[in-house]
Amino acid sequence: MSLNAQQWLQQIRQLPLPEKVRIMNVCGGHERSITQAGLRSALPDNIELIPGPGCPVCVCPEEDVYEAIQIALNEEVILVAFGDMLRVPVNVRKSEVRSLEQAKARGADIRPVASPTDVVRIARDNPDKDVVFFAAGFETTTAPVAAMLAEGVPDNLLLLLSGRLTWPAVAMLLASDEPGFDCLVAPGHVATVMGAKEWHFVVEQHQLPAAVAGFNNESLLAAFYSSLRQLLEDKPFLDNCYPELVTEEGNAQAKKHLYEVMQVTDANWRGIGTIPASGFGLTRKYTAHDARLKYPGYQDEARKRAGEMPPGCDCARVVLGKIYPTECKLYGAACTPRNPIGPCMVSDEGACRIWWSNVRKP
Ligand code: SF4
């Protein structure tokens, strides 16, 4: 059915909804589109839209950020990272360096990059130095990083990898006693790369309605409508409401590179803990580009920091959809985009930052 946003809203309003329905999204881009368009207030009051684990910067463990800061400060390297990551604070004493941005101010050579192409260019332009690429991201970011390595990079380009898979976090929530949602809107960007088929488990193992959505109002509202109808009719299936880009199998070339260069590992998520088979590590063929092997001296100290969160920061519960950003006591008081306490207020994909920039209140 091809309808405009108003027509989709009308369709949703005509549904005989139960007292409360909770729809979770797992993509920072979805949360941004929902919040910027004001979809929460446009939908009937009994529909709750819950932002879930959709921000890769927010789930990057504190110890990885700490390790990146230490390598940048103590080794003769150029450290590059996507811009959001530079402002993510670690939980150390005020007199110590708390972010890559502060390390840069102390003289470390740290440069923001927008793409793997930038990273390769910097490595080629600086053959006498190691260029350490702190690469944190979900499948959509990790696949181009893998393609970069598969296509060949200079020897001085090293990876400090903090890649994560999206679906295991949803699987972990669904395996818990209280997942906290009744329907799932699956991430369009991730499904473009990995294929819609990764999300069938939501329906097949948990009998929950699910729909893959794109990023405009029409696609999101179509996904909400589809999942609500599935719920009402008690006939869950995985609907693809982003057929322009999403196929069942995803991007074959991107996946080929990804699994040639990366292997799936257990991984720690900031404030959440270890989620089985939810991270990426380099395969044996690419270990020469592993910054952790070249600069191992910071790992013991970094590992001791596992589980560190700033006092009072509720990012983990925000990421898991257990509370809304405004329910964190620090939101808008001690924690603002100008003075972020947790990563959810730093990243453009963090729910706290998105809410503060667009609505400020629920
Ligand atoms: Fe963390 Fe700040 Fe969000 Fe609270 S408002 S959860 S401290 S990022």
Boltz pocket constraint, residues with backbone or C-beta under 6 A from the ligand:
constraints:
  - pocket:
      binder: B
      contacts: [[A, 312], [A, 313], [A, 314], [A, 315], [A, 316], [A, 318], [A, 325], [A, 328], [A, 329], [A, 330], [A, 331], [A, 332], [A, 335], [A, 336], [A, 340], [A, 341], [A, 342], [A, 343], [A, 344], [A, 345], [A, 346], [A, 352]]
      max_distance: 6.0
